[in-house]
């Protein structure tokens, strides 16, 4: 069996599907390790929502199992933000705040449009609204909590800020998306949350410049390779098996 490549599948479906798939796997890594039982359930539910989105999106691009388990690292088109390791709980929450805010705004625009993604986006935006609210509530709780939680949340927000610019690079096939408008609304929303959480809005390495990654072009950070090997291990170890 020949593994599919990015050139054989719709770029937009792969980009959105890979975002959801990779973040779902990262959140699933909290199973058995979340700080409290309630968060174990909450993170698992968010991961399942994202996995459902990923299945629908990848099925628009080809065989969902082959695309998830047989592609090589360079064929994945997710933004680098979602592949970042969980770190401590504050790190996970900062990643979730940045991405769920973006995803809700993007799906909102897609749901209002007239493309093949409109129906999926209209359903998914309701799920993502919960994801965003969950991340915002924890950002407020940690940022305006103890001195230690504040410091951890600030460190996480600052560390992940440089990966946020890539989310606003136009994706081929996502017609009708106002990427600059999306960026402006995203930043206003995130800055509002950070302000209420008594956190300082991070700045880029050069006076607030956005440092975008290249995940959409198939270039990923070192932790992604290890995560992918773990995610694909069972399928690759037993090719063709049914359960």
C-alpha positions in Angstrom: 0.0 0.0 0.0 1.3 3.4 -1.0 0.9 6.1 1.6 -1.0 9.2 0.3 0.8 12.4 -0.1 -0.4 16.0 0.3 -0.5 16.5 -3.5 -3.3 13.9 -3.9 -5.7 15.5 -1.4 -7.4 18.8 -1.0 -5.1 21.2 0.8 -7.7 22.9 2.9 -9.3 19.6 4.2 -5.8 18.3 5.1 -4.8 21.6 6.9 -8.0 21.8 9.0 -8.1 18.0 9.6 -4.5 17.8 10.6 -4.9 20.7 13.1 -7.8 18.9 14.7 -6.2 15.4 14.6 -2.8 16.5 16.1 -4.4 18.6 18.9 -6.8 15.8 19.7 -3.9 13.4 20.2 -2.0 16.0 22.4 -5.0 16.4 24.6 -5.5 12.7 24.8 -2.1 12.4 26.3 -3.5 13.9 29.5 -5.6 10.7 30.1 -4.5 9.5 33.5 -2.4 12.6 34.2 -4.8 15.5 34.5 -4.6 17.5 37.7 -8.2 16.6 38.8 -10.8 14.0 37.6 -13.1 16.7 36.3 -10.4 18.0 34.0 -9.6 14.4 32.9 -13.2 14.3 31.6 -13.2 17.8 30.1 -10.0 17.4 28.2 -11.1 13.9 26.9 -14.3 15.4 25.7 -12.5 18.2 23.9 -10.1 15.7 22.3 -13.1 13.6 21.1 -14.8 16.7 19.6 -11.6 17.4 17.7 -11.2 13.8 16.6 -14.7 13.9 15.2 -13.8 17.0 13.2 -10.6 15.4 12.0 -12.4 12.3 10.7 -14.9 14.4 8.7 -12.2 16.6 7.3 -9.8 13.9 6.4 -12.5 11.9 4.8 -13.0 14.8 2.4 -9.4 14.4 1.4 -9.1 10.6 1.1 -9.1 7.6 3.4 -9.1 8.9 6.9 -7.1 6.0 8.4 -4.5 6.1 5.7 -4.1 9.8 6.0 -3.8 9.6 9.8 -1.6 6.6 10.1 0.4 6.1 6.9 1.6 9.6 6.0 5.2 10.7 6.8 5.9 13.7 8.9 6.5 16.1 6.0 3.0 15.3 4.5 1.2 16.7 7.5 -0.2 20.2 7.1 -1.1 21.2 10.7 0.2 24.5 12.2 3.1 24.1 14.5 1.1 25.4 17.5 -1.0 22.3 17.9 1.9 19.9 17.9 3.7 21.6 20.8 4.1 19.3 23.8 1.6 19.5 26.7 4.1 20.8 29.2 2.4 21.6 32.5 -1.3 22.3 32.7 -0.8 26.1 32.1 1.1 25.3 28.9 -1.8 23.2 27.7 -4.3 25.9 28.5 -2.3 28.6 26.7 -2.1 26.4 23.6 -5.8 25.8 23.9 -6.7 29.4 24.3 -4.8 30.5 21.3 -6.0 27.7 19.0 -9.7 27.5 20.1 -10.1 31.2 19.7 -8.7 31.0 16.2 -10.7 27.9 15.3 -14.0 29.4 16.5 -13.5 32.6 14.5 -12.4 30.6 11.4 -15.3 28.2 11.6 -17.7 31.1 12.1 -16.6 32.6 8.8 -16.7 29.3 7.0 -20.2 28.5 8.4 -21.5 31.8 6.9 -20.0 31.1 3.5 -21.0 29.0 0.6 -18.3 26.3 0.4 -18.1 22.6 1.0 -16.9 23.3 4.6 -20.0 25.4 5.6 -22.0 22.5 7.0 -19.2 21.0 9.0 -18.2 24.4 10.3 -21.7 25.3 11.4 -21.7 22.1 13.6 -18.2 22.4 14.8 -18.3 26.0 15.8 -20.8 25.1 18.6 -18.3 22.6 20.0 -15.4 25.0 19.7 -17.3 27.6 21.6 -17.1 25.3 24.6 -13.4 24.7 24.0 -12.8 28.4 24.0 -14.8 29.0 27.1 -13.0 26.2 28.9 -9.6 27.7 28.0 -10.6 31.2 28.9 -12.0 30.2 32.4 -8.7 28.3 33.2 -6.6 31.2 31.9 -8.5 33.6 34.3 -8.2 31.1 37.2 -4.5 30.5 36.7 -3.5 34.0 35.7 -5.3 35.7 38.6 -4.6 32.9 41.1 -1.5 32.3 43.2 1.9 33.8 42.4 3.0 30.4 41.2 0.0 29.8 38.9 0.4 33.4 37.5 4.0 32.9 36.7 3.4 29.5 35.1 0.6 30.9 33.0 2.6 33.9 31.9 5.5 31.7 31.0 3.3 29.5 28.9 1.6 32.3 27.0 5.0 33.9 26.2 6.5 30.6 25.1 3.7 29.8 22.6 3.1 33.2 21.3 5.7 32.9 18.5 3.6 30.0 17.0 0.4 32.0 16.6 1.2 33.9 13.5 1.1 30.8 11.3 -2.6 30.4 11.9 -3.4 33.5 9.8 -1.5 32.5 6.7 -4.1 32.0 3.9 -4.9 28.3 3.2 -5.5 27.3 -0.4 -9.1 26.3 -0.8 -10.6 28.3 2.1 -12.3 30.8 -0.1 -14.0 33.9 1.5 -11.9 33.9 4.7 -10.8 37.4 5.7 -7.4 36.4 7.2 -6.3 39.9 8.3 -9.7 40.5 9.9 -9.5 37.1 11.6 -6.1 38.0 13.0 -7.3 41.4 14.3 -10.4 39.9 16.0 -8.4 37.0 17.4 -5.8 39.4 18.9 -8.4 41.6 20.4 -10.2 38.6 22.0 -7.0 37.0 23.4 -5.7 40.3 24.7 -9.0 40.8 26.5 -8.7 37.5 28.2 -5.1 38.0 29.2 -5.8 41.4 30.5 -8.6 40.1 32.7 -6.3 37.4 33.9 -3.7 40.0 35.0 -1.3 38.6 32.4 1.0 40.6 30.1 0.3 40.2 26.4 3.5 38.6 24.9 5.5 40.3 22.3 7.5 38.8 19.5 11.3 38.7 19.4 11.4 42.0 17.4 9.0 44.5 18.9 5.9 42.5 18.7 6.6 40.8 15.3 4.8 37.6 14.6 7.1 34.7 14.1 5.2 32.2 11.9 6.1 28.5 11.6 6.0 26.4 8.5 3.8 23.5 9.5 1.4 24.2 6.6 4.4 23.6 4.3 5.2 20.3 6.0 8.0 21.5 8.2 7.5 20.6 11.8 9.2 20.9 15.2 11.2 18.1 16.8 8.5 16.9 19.2 6.1 16.3 16.4 8.2 13.4 15.0 8.1 11.6 18.4 4.4 12.2 18.8 3.7 10.9 15.3 5.7 7.7 15.9 3.6 7.0 19.0 0.3 7.8 17.2 1.0 5.6 14.2 2.8 2.7 16.0 -0.1 0.3 16.4 -1.4 0.7 12.9 2.0 0.4 11.3 2.8 -2.6 13.5 -0.3 -4.5 12.3 -1.0 -3.5 8.7 -4.4 -4.5 7.5 -5.6 -5.7 10.9 -9.2 -5.3 11.8 -10.5 -5.0 15.4 
